[in-house]
Amino acid sequence: MLLALSCRALLADTAQEAQTPIVDVMACQSACANFTPQKPIRHDLPDFPRSVDGPFDPGADGFMKLFYTIGTDGKVRDVVPIYNVGPRPFVDKSIEAVKAWTFEPAKIDGKPAEKSIMLDLTYEAARPGGAHLDLNAIYKETAALRQAGKTDEARAKLEQIFAMPQLNLFERSALALPLAQLATERKDYLEASRILMMGTIKSQYMPAAAAPLLWRLRVSVDLYLGEIVDALASGYWMAQVRGTDPIAFNKFLIDTRAKIDAMPELSVQARIPDGPEGNVYVHVLYRRSFAFQAQPGALDHFVLDCSERLLQSKIALTAQWHVPESWSNCGIYVYGKPGATFTLVETNDSQAEKDQQMASYDAAVKAGPTSAAAFLARGRAYQSRGHEKEAIADYDKAIALDPNLIDAHLARVDLRILAGDLGGAIADCDAVLKLVPKNPPALYKRAFAYRAEGAYEKALGDYDTLVRSKDAGAYFNRGIVLFCLGRYIDATFDFLKNRELTGNSLENDIWLHVIYAHRGQDDQKGSWDYLARMPDAHWSRRIAGLQMGGLSLDKVAPEFDAWQKNPTDKSYWTCNAQFFIAEYQLEHGDTNNARERLMGMTAQTCPFAESAAAVAELKRLAGK
């Protein structure tokens, strides 16, 4: 359903133009007002195939993306594999399982609606980590061939082994490095990118020696091809690798982003894959407008997958698409002839175009002064431009015209919280919950507001409701509220339950350490099981190292302080880390410095659960 993506013809009166949807820019929420997401009824995950044939069968790993649609009857149809690494049985098992899923369908205005979904699945064999192939022998053999001037033979040998579906992720990463290096030497950057994507699927399974080289090479190749978002993401992982100076590398990424932002357009060199991993090209958008350059007939259609919406469009080489500013995390899946090369051109909307888009929202409001949807759409546009006061005014008007417009209430909640109007935020959530009892977004937002104003018992009630609806993440959040109330034994149960339901995570164990310290206990059996899987420089691993005694406060605190002061990096983990550093200081008797750290955390400066915990700790310290 193409209601939200603008496609404008660059050349008039062409045959291809007639095939391309021409639609107005409109924020998703105006088309999706009163949207209720689908709810799983039968959602069994696929079994791990136990019989994978082949000369190497150490317990293969697999990764794939599947695209499927949930119909208005709640049944799944049109299951299509988009990307696959690993044995074909993984794909078959996944499709078989997903086809059997059933849902209570999504609804718009109370009526069942179709919903398309992009799904990631990872198969990890239950086996000891590391290689089961003799990688050293493979390296020596291919290195000898290269030294003898037989580069093509070395490449053929590596490609033959790399193509085997029975490899595990560790082996695939280890083999990807020399293959990608060979591809860059012959300037085949598209092939290098294909190999590096398969070699960097799971960072925790990458060989320690190869990881920094793989990530650095991927950054270089991505930048050469114009894959900016991938390059920045790879740079993030590069900064986590042992031996990398994270602050220096972070500066490199900031400087790189500044140079890219100054470019009038970005040209991405691309190719429709023709290998066993699939025949769909995947790209993450860096800018808001894009167009295609290719031979006629080479490209067919694309799927645009944003956090707010997923839709499809035919490709016309005479058209340009504009993504609404309120949409985020947008990826494109391009379908065409396997092996076809093309260029994807990204541009920023000019100020004149932005003004024109804003004028279209103004015109819609003028034409429909009693249309709540028109005010909601313009409010979204104002909010995406950072005009919070104007956005709230439009949300106010939309709600006055239609008090039952759920999306307007939920949009206004976030701005009210940022403005410190917690009472208003709670009132909006109350209005939503009156219309749709147990609405998860409203419950989470209201619990956040309750928690931020110190009404912990009320927040606890909302998390209790979410827990009863089998929301695993609610255990983690409820555990933090219980911590705020000083109910450390109950909080311990919730964090352990979260670990059981979602798999072990390092942040979960960091919280458990804090709670055990308040209870005067040592870490329990099973703590830190996830530690070995995290990159050495990842923030949670550093905090864990601090708590376990492997890292000193003199090393960890200045690094996080520097990141916190960096105006270009406002990642949430920096404020979370400050809370855990303060807890470490409290645990070791440094109350004054801990209090100073905690005082810098509010719901506005750190919009995450740790800010509420910081306020609770300050109250506890004041009561001593």
JOBEL-V29299 format. One record per helix or strand of 2 or more residues. SS is the DSSP state (H for helix, E for strand). FROM is the first residue (numbers start at 1). TO is the last residue. Records with the same first field share a line. If there is no record, write none. Layout:
SS: FROM-TO  FROM-TO
//
This chain:
E: 6-9  35-36  39-42  62-70  75-85  102-104  106-108  111-113  115-123  265-271  280-284  289-293  299-305  310-314  319-322  331-336  341-347
H: 15-19  28-31  88-99  135-147  151-162  169-185  189-199  203-205  208-225  228-240  246-261  351-367  372-384  388-401  406-418  422-435  440-452  456-468  472-484  488-502  506-518  531-533  539-548  553-565  572-587  591-599  609-622
//
